[in-house]
Amino acid sequence: MAENIDQILVALRAVEDPSGGGDVVATGRVAAPRLEQGVVSLILDVTGLPIAMRNKLEQQISATLAAVAGVSDVRIAMTADKVGRTIIAVGSGKGGVGKSTVSANLAIALGRMGQKVGLVDADIYGPSQPNIMGNHDKPEAVDKKMIPLEAHGIRMLSIGQLVDPKRALAWRGPMAANALAQLIEADWGDTELIVVDLPPGSGDVQLTLLQRWKPAGAVIVSTPQDLALIDARRAIDLFTQMDVPILGLVENMAGYACPHCGKISDPFGRGGAETEAAEMGVPFLGRIPLTLSIREASDAGTPPAAGQGEEAGIFERIAAAVLDEVNRKRSTIIV
């Protein structure tokens, strides 16, 4: 009996943990292997593994053990702890302020800082993340859960990957809320942090997110002019009413450098968001200039944060400020 158990352990050590770190015995994935009358039973911890990966690992272990002499059957009980995920909502009071561009680059920058990041495009009626992230592929589903796609080192899902981009979505609130649930409750595997690109304003999608999946905090994006800041205040008020901390305010389209003479102009003003943040007592996360290169990169599906240079550095600094705020508030936030 002991000899057969030793053979089983040897066989299991040939199976690599898909999360890395060694074989499934060394990483603790497999526990309590037993052999009775030719039947091997064991517990397989699949915490943090996507459903497809769980099934593949189970099949691999079963096939490996079935080849051991004296084994007639393999019985595997899978167990998993719930993975705690931090949700960061990115909102704006109005459209056209670059919220989706900020969301995508923020998610990528966080991923490059070592975070396991997912990006949800919750702008149900105007999804733009497939274009910005350069991934229009349709996600597959396993056990009725969507499998996020990968782009620029992070996982992502968007309603834009599921519907015809040329068709308008005339969905009432409940349908939009159900669509959001499919995106948020997808098979995110070991993803620890999810950036949610919300629609502009304060409608059904925002309320559903805040009520069902309490974000750890919200990032508000605004341009510097007064009209945008008026709507940004409304967005901040919504999150505050729902007891969601404001992680900070980002000022987008602040300053334009002429490509011919290099002179800086401020078509939307400058400093309005920073001043507003100070007046409201919320952190100011950073300023993003109005540049042709950021627009072209977004249209091409190659966000600046995925590259190098000054523009990547801008988003890296904003991501670091966001992460600092999340960590600072984490002790008082239930997620």
Secondary structure as UniProt FT lines:
FT   HELIX           2..12
FT   TURN            13..14
FT   TURN            18..19
FT   TURN            24..28
FT   STRAND          30..36
FT   TURN            37..38
FT   STRAND          39..45
FT   TURN            47..48
FT   HELIX           51..66
FT   TURN            69..70
FT   STRAND          73..79
FT   STRAND          86..91
FT   HELIX           99..112
FT   TURN            113..114
FT   STRAND          117..121
FT   TURN            124..125
FT   HELIX           129..133
FT   STRAND          141..142
FT   TURN            143..144
FT   STRAND          145..146
FT   STRAND          149..151
FT   TURN            152..153
FT   STRAND          154..158
FT   HELIX           159..161
FT   TURN            165..166
FT   HELIX           173..184
FT   TURN            189..190
FT   STRAND          193..197
FT   HELIX           204..212
FT   STRAND          217..222
FT   HELIX           226..241
FT   TURN            242..243
FT   STRAND          246..251
FT   STRAND          256..257
FT   TURN            259..261
FT   STRAND          264..265
FT   TURN            267..268
FT   HELIX           272..280
FT   STRAND          284..287
FT   HELIX           292..300
FT   HELIX           304..306
FT   HELIX           310..329
FT   HELIX           330..332
//
